Amino acid sequence: IERIAVLTSGGDAPGMNACIRSVVRTGIYHGAQMFGVMQGYQGLINDEIIPLNSKSVSNIVQRGGTILKTARCLEFKTPEGRKKAYDNLVKHEIDGLVVIGGDGSFTGAEILSREYDIKVIGVPGTIDNDLFGTDFTIGFDTANNTVIEAIDKIRDTAASHDRLFFVEVMGRDAGYIALWSAIGGGAEAVLIPEKETSVDDLVDKLMVDLGNLKTSSIVVVAEGEHGGGAMAIAEKVKERFNYDTKVSILGHFQRGGSPTSFDRVLASRLGQAAVEALLKGHNRKMAGMISNHVALTSIDLAIKNKTEMDETLIELVNILAI
Ligand code: ATP
């Protein structure tokens, strides 16, 4: 392996830039030629492949988003699209590819490298923290920090007006951001896809809080939760419960912002690990972090397996909300 390209694909996440920087500089450090692919797989198909040097990635470790941009690319799901992508890799004599993204992006990488002579390594970059083979994904910590900052502010107004707030957070069909921000933000309850909570149980819990003279409450709702999201839940609760109720859907600002120290270090370590894995001849692996050690997991397993939600965290929300 002498010529390595890096791309970001799927949803953007804070820390992707820190990872790109680490991939590029680790490659250069080991004597490889480095390239960046714009717009994820779309750029591979359109031949938007640019040489990157050490200077190309200066002053980005602190920036959110991704300088390489990201895209969802339907054409890459077709054999014809992947043929074009491979032809462009051959044209630039690229023999290794680092894909920073989520499970969809890894599936694309896996298929490409089974069809053609190209080695691929995935790096988990998504705020959702829903990938098997790593304790944390790049962007998750920053998103949590953004959410708890919002919850803290919502708490001020909720307390001043004696209100019940439903705060909807991202995570697609995973409840990690909801659970972590509920603990970190001191929420009274959390609704996540991994554990169904009935409206009855939620109302009971809120009634108990009222009985305990709590005058304001925050319920964190994961967007993928089964009750239909914060709006729908709030409507159902309102019918049962005479309380000034508000809904706040945090939305896309959860995806932006300067990455936390944790995400920068995670991104830097995984970027280094991905390049060094390629240089050692690994293929179709994901570089993740397990118990604070870099671990390579086959992409196949990373895609097929689901991470288990830690029940003790759910219990902790309830314990701390008495
Ligand atoms: P996130 O979790 O942040 O959404 P993701 O990587 O899972 O990230 P997707 O939109 O699922 O995001 O996938 C990103 C891109 O990967 C797709 O737009 C497509 O180009 C490619 N991809 C996804 N699934 C496949 C597949 N089955 N075959 C080929 N390419 C795929």
Residues whose N, C-alpha, C, O or C-beta is under 5 A from the ligand:
A	BS01	ATP	S9 G10 G11 Y41 A71 R72 C73 L74 F76 K77 G101 G102 D103 G104 S105 F106 T107 G108 G125 T126
